[in-house]
């Protein structure tokens, strides 16, 4: 019995702006790209109801519509888009072997990891229902929609401080809720926030956590339920003998921004020689000239939020996607004929 494994010249993991831009460029270069959509097709952009900062759409565009347009554009240039979650990659030989969670196996000459990063959420009532309707994980994307409202930023690291500082451009008052007494952010960001506190732009709620977000998709956020304990981590105290010391209160805000970090979707690379940083983001070559999106493994490239833990914008992800496709094209053009020949249909005889 012979089991045939489909071979592709290029596989792209991820259907967000990085992956789809890579697919557009790769399709135009006749590299026959296969785009694998994971369990979050379209990535974080689909959680944004209105994208107002992507070039070319002066009136803004719905995040899902933008992704769908990019997908159609990629298909127009020859990309195939299929549902599939990459489980693992075997980079020990060539061609690369890509196994999906449903058991499907592909081989490919080149692979672009554009699987993005998932924003961490609180898992509290109202959060999921109001995501994109007042709850956001991106102040740069959505802050301007809530001009002159009071806004709540949840978090205590660099990202939370940076988001809060940015939101002072639009908000009446920015409130920061942090579950500890001390911030985890660098002194630089804490100092900047304290300047805003002195100016009356920011108020800090220490040792405080949100327990529920109230509102509706039609009218947006009305208020947030919060709890506070002088020793911090108030949620942990609710089921202890200190429960009576936990203060419960409501706070009116027009928007809630979650800034508690992101988790890069790179688990499928852990058994490869691709170098990841301590938090799981892909380390690429970077620098100047070509090859900036290359990883430590020849033929594997990284693009978008799976690499970029700082900017995390749709437009920067798209730019990196184009770079990865161009780098992959150079790599594929340089493949030795023997390597290309080996990348035919893999067979196993039973």
C-alpha positions in Angstrom: 0.0 0.0 0.0 1.3 3.5 -0.9 0.4 6.6 1.1 1.1 9.8 -0.7 2.1 12.9 1.2 1.3 16.1 -0.6 4.3 18.3 -1.3 4.1 22.1 -1.5 6.8 24.5 -2.6 5.8 26.8 0.3 3.6 26.5 3.4 2.5 29.5 5.4 1.1 29.0 8.9 -1.3 31.7 9.8 -4.0 33.7 8.0 -3.6 37.1 9.6 -2.1 40.1 7.9 1.4 38.7 7.9 0.4 35.3 6.5 -1.9 36.6 3.9 0.5 39.3 2.7 3.2 36.6 2.5 0.7 34.5 0.4 0.0 37.4 -2.0 3.7 38.0 -2.6 4.5 34.2 -2.8 1.6 33.6 -5.2 2.8 36.4 -7.5 6.3 34.8 -7.4 4.7 31.4 -8.6 5.7 29.7 -5.4 2.4 27.9 -5.0 1.7 28.8 -1.4 -0.5 26.9 0.9 -1.9 29.0 3.8 -3.0 27.0 6.9 -5.6 28.7 9.0 -5.4 27.8 12.6 -8.0 27.9 15.3 -8.2 31.7 15.1 -8.6 32.4 11.3 -7.6 36.0 10.5 -5.8 36.4 13.8 -6.4 39.3 16.3 -7.6 41.7 13.6 -10.9 39.9 13.4 -11.5 41.0 17.0 -11.4 44.7 15.9 -14.8 46.0 14.6 -13.2 49.0 13.0 -9.7 49.3 11.7 -9.0 53.0 11.1 -5.2 53.0 10.8 -4.6 50.6 7.9 -3.5 52.6 4.9 -5.9 52.9 2.0 -9.1 52.9 4.0 -9.8 56.5 5.0 -13.2 55.7 6.4 -12.0 52.6 8.2 -12.8 49.0 7.6 -14.1 46.1 9.6 -11.3 43.8 10.7 -12.9 40.7 9.4 -13.7 42.4 6.1 -10.1 43.4 5.7 -8.9 39.9 6.3 -11.4 38.5 3.8 -10.3 40.9 1.2 -6.7 40.0 1.7 -7.6 36.3 1.5 -9.4 36.8 -1.8 -6.4 38.7 -3.1 -4.1 35.9 -2.1 -6.3 33.3 -3.8 -6.4 35.5 -6.9 -2.6 35.1 -7.2 -2.7 31.3 -6.7 -2.6 30.7 -3.0 -4.6 27.8 -1.5 -6.2 28.4 1.9 -7.1 25.4 4.1 -8.1 24.9 7.7 -5.4 23.3 9.7 -3.5 23.7 12.9 0.2 22.9 12.7 1.1 20.3 15.3 4.8 19.9 14.6 7.6 20.4 12.0 10.4 17.9 11.4 13.4 19.9 10.2 15.9 17.0 10.5 15.9 16.3 6.8 14.7 17.9 3.5 12.0 18.5 2.5 10.5 19.8 5.7 7.8 17.6 7.2 4.7 19.4 8.5 2.1 17.5 10.6 -1.3 19.0 11.4 -3.3 18.3 14.5 -5.8 16.3 12.4 -3.1 13.9 11.3 -2.6 15.3 7.8 1.0 15.5 6.7 2.6 17.8 4.1 6.2 18.2 3.0 7.5 21.6 1.8 10.7 23.3 0.6 10.1 26.4 2.6 7.9 27.4 5.5 6.8 30.8 6.8 5.7 30.9 10.5 3.1 33.7 10.6 0.9 32.1 13.3 0.8 35.3 15.4 0.4 35.7 19.1 -2.7 35.4 21.2 -3.6 38.3 23.6 -4.0 37.1 27.1 -7.4 37.7 28.6 -8.9 37.7 32.0 -11.7 35.2 31.5 -14.3 37.3 33.3 -18.0 37.7 32.5 -18.6 40.3 29.8 -15.1 40.2 28.4 -15.7 37.9 25.5 -19.1 39.4 24.6 -17.8 42.9 24.5 -14.5 42.2 22.8 -14.4 44.7 19.9 -17.3 46.7 21.4 -15.5 48.5 24.2 -13.0 45.8 25.3 -9.8 45.8 23.4 -6.3 44.4 23.5 -4.8 47.2 21.4 -4.9 50.8 22.5 -3.1 52.0 19.3 -5.9 50.3 17.2 -8.9 51.4 19.2 -8.1 54.2 21.5 -9.3 57.0 19.2 -12.8 55.5 19.1 -13.4 56.4 22.7 -12.3 60.0 22.7 -13.3 61.9 25.8 -14.4 58.8 27.6 -12.9 57.5 30.9 -10.8 54.4 30.0 -9.5 51.5 32.1 -6.2 49.8 31.4 -5.6 46.4 33.1 -2.0 45.4 33.7 1.2 46.4 35.4 4.0 45.8 32.9 5.6 47.8 30.2 2.8 47.2 27.7 0.2 48.5 30.2 2.2 51.6 31.0 2.8 52.3 27.3 -0.9 51.8 26.4 -2.0 54.0 29.3 0.4 56.8 28.2 -0.9 56.6 24.6 -4.5 56.7 25.7 -4.0 60.0 27.5 -4.2 61.6 24.1 -7.9 60.7 23.9 -9.3 59.9 27.3 -10.8 62.1 29.9 -9.1 60.1 32.5 -7.1 56.8 32.1 -7.4 54.4 35.1 -4.8 51.7 35.6 -5.9 48.6 37.5 -3.0 46.4 38.7 -3.3 43.4 41.0 -0.2 44.2 42.9 1.2 47.2 44.8 4.3 47.6 42.7 4.4 47.7 38.9 6.5 45.2 36.9 7.2 47.8 34.3 10.6 49.4 33.8 11.4 52.6 35.7 11.2 54.6 32.5 7.6 53.7 31.9 6.6 54.1 35.6 8.2 57.5 35.6 6.3 58.5 32.5 3.0 57.4 34.0 3.7 59.2 37.3 4.1 62.4 35.2 0.7 61.8 33.8 -0.6 61.1 37.3 0.8 64.5 38.5 -0.9 66.1 35.5 -4.2 64.6 36.3 -4.4 62.5 33.2 -4.0 59.1 34.9 -5.2 57.5 38.2 -3.8 54.3 39.5 -5.8 51.5 41.3 -3.3 49.4 43.0 -4.0 45.9 44.4 -7.1 45.8 42.2 -8.6 43.3 39.8 -11.6 43.4 37.5 -14.3 40.7 38.0 -16.9 41.6 35.4 -17.5 44.0 32.5 -21.0 45.3 32.1 -22.6 46.7 29.0 -23.9 45.6 25.6 -22.7 45.5 22.0 -25.3 48.1 21.1 -24.4 50.7 23.8 -20.8 49.7 24.6 -19.4 49.4 28.1 -21.3 50.9 31.0 -19.2 50.0 34.0 -16.7 47.5 35.5 -16.9 45.5 38.7 -13.6 45.6 40.6 -12.2 44.2 43.8 -9.3 45.4 46.0 -7.3 44.1 48.9 -4.4 45.9 50.6 -2.1 42.9 50.2 -2.7 42.6 46.5 -4.1 39.7 44.4 -7.6 40.2 45.6 -9.1 37.3 43.6 -6.9 34.9 45.5 -8.3 36.2 48.7 -12.0 35.6 47.8 -11.8 31.9 48.7 -9.7 32.4 51.8 -10.3 33.6 55.4 -9.3 37.1 54.1 -12.4 37.3 51.9 -14.0 39.7 54.3 -11.2 42.2 53.8 -11.8 42.3 50.0 -13.4 45.6 48.9 -16.0 45.3 46.1 -16.8 48.4 44.0 -18.1 49.5 40.6 -16.4 52.0 38.3 -17.9 53.7 35.2 -15.7 53.7 32.1 -16.3 53.7 28.4 -13.6 51.3 27.3 -11.4 48.6 28.8 -7.9 47.8 27.4 -6.3 44.5 28.4 -2.6 44.8 28.6 -1.6 41.6 30.4 0.7 40.2 27.6 0.6 38.0 24.6 1.4 34.3 24.1 3.2 33.6 20.7 1.8 30.7 18.9 5.0 28.8 18.4 4.5 25.5 20.2 4.9 23.6 17.0 8.5 24.9 16.6 9.7 23.7 20.0 11.2 20.5 18.7 13.0 22.2 15.8 16.3 24.1 15.8 14.4 27.4 15.3 15.6 29.6 18.2 12.9 31.1 20.4 13.4 33.7 23.1 12.5 33.0 26.7 8.8 33.9 26.1 8.5 31.8 22.9 8.9 34.5 20.2 10.9 33.5 17.1 14.4 35.0 16.8 15.1 36.0 13.2 18.3 37.3 11.7 17.1 40.9 11.4 19.6 43.6 10.5 19.9 45.1 7.0 19.6 43.8 3.5 17.9 40.6 2.5 17.3 37.5 4.7 16.0 39.5 7.7 13.2 37.0 8.4 15.4 33.9 8.3 15.6 31.7 11.3 18.3 29.4 12.5 16.8 26.7 10.2 17.4 27.0 6.5 14.0 27.3 4.8 12.0 28.4 7.8 11.1 32.1 8.1 9.2 34.1 10.7 6.8 37.1 10.2 4.4 39.2 12.1 3.4 39.0 15.8 5.1 35.6 16.1 8.3 37.6 15.8 7.4 41.1 16.8 6.5 41.5 20.5 6.8 45.3 20.4 4.8 47.0 17.6 2.2 44.3 17.0 0.3 46.3 14.3 -1.5 45.0 11.3 0.6 47.2 9.0 3.9 46.1 10.5 2.8 42.5 10.3 1.9 42.9 6.7 5.3 44.5 5.9 7.1 41.6 7.6 4.9 39.1 5.7 6.1 40.6 2.4 9.7 40.4 3.6 9.3 36.7 4.5 7.8 35.9 1.1 10.7 37.7 -0.6 13.3 35.9 1.5 11.6 32.6 0.9 11.6 33.3 -2.8 15.3 33.9 -2.8 15.9 30.7 -0.8 13.7 28.7 -3.2 15.5 30.1 -6.2 18.9 29.1 -4.7 17.9 25.5 -3.9 20.1 23.0 -5.6 18.3 21.0 -8.3 19.0 17.8 -6.3 17.2 19.2 -3.3 14.3 20.2 -5.5 14.1 16.7 -7.0 14.0 15.1 -3.6 11.0 17.3 -2.7 8.7 15.3 -4.8 5.8 13.1 -3.5 6.9 11.2 -0.5 5.9 7.6 -0.4 5.9 4.8 2.1 5.4 1.2 1.2 3.4 -1.0 3.5 
